[in-house]
């Protein structure tokens, strides 16, 4: 038995538009997955409130640390190569395990944070404590203050 599927004209035109759009994207090398990811790209560029929340989460992790300090190098976002960011320095002293937790939290955050350098120095030969100086950049939204 042959069944016929009827598509309403408005639905048909919507499907045709989507097919044309997909063909255009494919012609220039884009696929739906890339487009979906680019639409979500603004979510990883932080607004001011998101930067504050991220720093708060990091400082909550600092409870197990002997020392913890977080400082921005500038008050205003810096723009290099078209991308605004806030350079920062994070210093901490604790066991290697606790330092590793902080670094892991930065890597696992759902935001674009570039780690520029990490310097680890043992505090003494008698202790398992390590001092960390981490320099990085919080990439921020163009509408950072909104």
Rosetta blueprint (number, residue, H / E / L):
1 X L
2 X L
3 X L
4 X L
5 X L
6 X L
7 X L
8 X L
9 X H
10 X H
11 X H
12 X H
13 X H
14 X H
15 X H
16 X H
17 X H
18 X H
19 X H
20 X H
21 X H
22 X H
23 X H
24 X H
25 X H
26 X H
27 X H
28 X L
29 X L
30 X L
31 X L
32 X H
33 X H
34 X H
35 X H
36 X H
37 X H
38 X H
39 X H
40 X L
41 X H
42 X H
43 X H
44 X L
45 X L
46 X E
47 X L
48 X H
49 X H
50 X H
51 X H
52 X H
53 X H
54 X H
55 X H
56 X H
57 X H
58 X H
59 X H
60 X H
61 X H
62 X H
63 X H
64 X H
65 X L
66 X L
67 X E
68 X E
69 X E
70 X E
71 X E
72 X E
73 X L
74 X L
75 X L
76 X L
77 X L
78 X E
79 X E
80 X E
81 X L
82 X L
83 X E
84 X E
85 X E
86 X E
87 X E
88 X E
89 X E
90 X E
91 X E
92 X E
93 X E
94 X E
95 X E
96 X H
97 X H
98 X H
99 X H
100 X H
101 X H
102 X H
103 X H
104 X H
105 X H
106 X H
107 X H
108 X H
109 X L
110 X L
111 X L
112 X L
113 X E
114 X E
115 X E
116 X E
117 X E
118 X E
119 X E
120 X E
121 X E
122 X E
123 X L
124 X L
125 X L
126 X L
127 X L
128 X L
129 X E
130 X E
131 X E
132 X E
133 X E
134 X E
135 X E
136 X E
137 X E
138 X E
139 X E
140 X E
141 X L
142 X L
143 X L
144 X L
145 X L
146 X L
